[in-house]
Amino acid sequence: MADVLFEYVKMGASVKVTAIEPETKTEAVVIVPVGLSETEMQARALQKLLYILKKKDNA
């Protein structure tokens, strides 16, 4: 996994963070509190993306 793209959409007191792995076009979405740092938002979305990719590999 070379690059991961992140998209942020503010929704009231929350932010919807989407992590996208361009090679496989796999996406992971997390909803986080608006007060988190960008680094923490990315870490949570990346953690979920890695989980999804691992599940795909084992399927």
N, C-alpha and C positions, 0 to 999 in steps of 0.2 A: 504494500500500500504506500504509494508515493505521496500523494497529496490528498487532503481532505478539505472540502469547501464547507463553510458555515454560513447559514442564513439566520437572521434574527428578525422576529416580528413581535413588537410590544403589544400586549393585550391587557390593558388595565394594570394591575399590580403584578403581572407575570410577563415572561418573555418566552415565546415559542422558539426554540433553537433547533435547527435542522442541520445535521451533519451528513454530507454527501461524499461518497467514495466514487470518483468519476469513472474509473475503469470498469467497475461492475454495476455502476448506477444504483448502488445500494444507498438507502436513506435511513436515518434514525432521527426521531423527533422526541424531544423532551420539553417539558414545561417547567420553568424555573422561576424563582422570585426575581423581581426586577432589581433588587439590591445586590445581587451577586456580581462579582467582577467578570469581565469578558473571559478571562483565563479559566475561571471556575465553570462558567457556562459551557465553554468549549470542552473542558475535561469531562463534564457529565454527558454531553452529547457524544463525545468520542468513545466513552466507556460503553454506551449503549450500542454504538455502531460496531465496535469490536465484538460485542456479544452477538449481534445479529450475523456478522460475517462468520464467526466461529460456528454458529448454529447451521449456517448454509453449508459450510465445509463438512460438517458431520452428517448432513442429510443424504 
